[in-house]
């Protein structure tokens, strides 16, 4: 599988969510970012590149924990 990214910055940096605020419920908008409801915890993905602002296309590489 060929890796595809929208820009060199996104290719270089690993972008990920590392935690949540203890005791706070997830906002309802989190559902818009879920790409996998079936894993032990929902898997989220970004919609827009934080570096160049391009929409993240479905065929772009997403790094998921295994």
C-alpha positions in Angstrom: 0.0 0.0 0.0 1.4 3.4 -0.9 1.3 6.1 1.7 -0.3 9.3 0.7 -0.4 12.6 2.6 -1.6 16.1 1.7 1.7 17.8 2.6 5.2 17.1 3.8 4.4 18.4 7.4 1.6 15.8 7.8 3.8 13.1 6.5 6.6 14.0 8.9 4.6 14.5 12.1 2.4 11.9 13.9 -0.9 13.5 14.7 -2.9 11.9 17.4 -5.2 12.3 20.4 -3.4 11.3 23.5 -6.0 11.7 26.2 -9.2 13.1 27.5 -10.1 15.3 30.4 -10.9 13.2 33.4 -14.5 13.5 34.6 -15.8 15.3 31.4 -18.2 13.7 29.1 -17.4 13.7 25.4 -19.1 16.5 23.4 -21.8 15.4 21.1 -19.6 16.6 18.1 -17.1 13.8 18.7 -19.4 11.5 16.7 -18.4 13.5 13.5 -14.8 12.4 14.0 -15.4 8.7 14.7 -14.2 6.4 12.0 -14.5 3.1 13.9 -17.2 2.4 16.5 -16.4 -1.3 16.8 -13.0 -1.2 18.5 -12.8 -1.4 22.3 -12.9 2.4 22.3 -14.1 4.5 19.3 -11.3 5.5 16.9 -11.2 9.1 15.9 -9.7 10.8 12.8 -9.0 14.3 11.7 -11.1 15.9 8.9 -8.7 18.7 7.9 -4.9 18.8 8.0 -3.8 21.1 10.8 -0.8 22.2 8.7 -2.1 23.0 5.3 -5.9 23.0 5.9 -6.7 20.5 3.1 -9.5 18.1 3.7 -8.2 14.6 4.6 -9.3 12.4 1.8 -10.5 8.8 2.4 -7.6 7.4 0.5 -5.0 9.3 2.5 -2.9 7.4 5.0 -4.4 7.2 8.5 -2.2 5.8 11.3 -4.3 3.6 13.6 -3.1 1.8 16.7 -3.1 -1.9 16.3 
